[in-house]
Amino acid sequence: MLNWDDPLATFTSNNKDNNTTAKAEEAIHAHNIIKQESVSIETKENIIDTQTASSMEPVRADDKRVINGLTDINQLAPFKYPWAWDFFLNANKNHWTPLDINMSRDVHDYQHRMTLEEKHVYENVLSYLTTSDILAMRNVGLAVMEKMTAPELQIYQARQVYEEALHTWTYQHCIESIGLEQGEIYNRYRVVPAINQKIQLANNKINSVLRADIDLTDKDELENFVLSYTFFAGIFEGCWFYNGFSPIFALQRRGLMTGTAEQLQYIMRDEVLHCAFGIRVVNQIIAENNVSIDPAQIQTMWEEAEAAEIDYARYILRDPIIAYNAEDHIEQFRFIANRRAKQLKHKEPFPGAKNRLNWLDEQANLRKEKNFFETRVTEYQTGGALKWD
């Protein structure tokens, strides 16, 4: 018999008293089963007949909805959204951990090769990212996932929650490897206004939909939910994360902090899927529910994100580093924002924005060679280049 208090405990069967007790219990149990089975077939049929017809009907794919659906949330197939299941399958091919990547060169670079300006950039990028991925995890796991009414969507989002936690572990691993003061790094988002501003924008979006009394059948509530999801998919993950990695990739191009950059390359692979999935879900919700959001609200959202990114860029790059400066960072945000807006079927928020970092897409792609002496083989099974369009 399984002991739920100590499931690993072993049991012996050579105790006579125990055997006697067990046999008595088995006899009583058998008698009870016989009594229960004496219920007539007619009675059982009457019980079945009292169940509603709707509870016995099979789930039809066409009846599913992203939100506000009425079909059985526990039944995966038939799929209404097979693309969501494909996202889940692809995400599982991209499995990795931060321990797969050798950080010894980064320790040497930080101690002996980095300038004060480069250390300022590196530390503050990590400070922002450590908090951001926890926010992304909370948004998907607490504010979004429970509102989905098709299980194929929830299953991918469960994987996404895990990946956000994995990313947080990765930043923590970088901080520990370099030997940075953890309390100081983690608290910067609370004491540095340029970092805090971005975090608070995200917090406000989460708090507006993370409510027990939210009713997505209400038009205004639904529009607000769509705006919040749009912010996280299109801006938070689609722009701020992508742009947030760029300063580290700029260091990597010069042979600095290559271990950290490789970690971010793996994270970016995950973020590609997060962004694409979120945008597709938003577009699906809008189509299914005939949602119409005031274009002025959308433009305001992009402009608020831009203002926060400008302050952030001018803080982390107050002194430019070789081949990278605040204006590069800001203009690249605008360029990427136009990409995301197009995918979301929005008007371009920043017409004429230029691709200032034409090396970024290639730099972000993971082209890792096998090195059996320094690290484990951590190539993605899916291969291929990142495609953000």
Buried (B, 14 or more C-beta within 10 A) or exposed (E): EEEEEEEEEEEEEEEEEEEEEEEEEEEEEEEEEEEEEEEEEEEEEEEEEEEEEEEEEEBEEEEBBBBBBEBBBEEBEEBBBEBBBBBBEBBEEBBBBBEBBBBEBBBEBBEEBBEEBBEBBBBBBBBBBBBBBBBBBBBBBEBBBEBBBBBBBBBBBBBBBBBBBBBBBBBBBBBEBBEBEEEEBBEBBEEBEBBBBBBEBBBEBBEBBBEEEBEBEEEEBBBBBBBBBBBBBBBBBBBBBBBBBBBBBBBBBBEBBBBBBBBBBBBBBBBBBBBBBBBBBBBBBBEBBEBEBEEEEBBEBBEBBBEBBBBBBBBBBEEBBEEBBBBBBBBBBBBBBBBBBEBBEBEBBBEEBEBBBEBBBEBBBBEBEEEEEEBBEBEBEEEEEBEBE
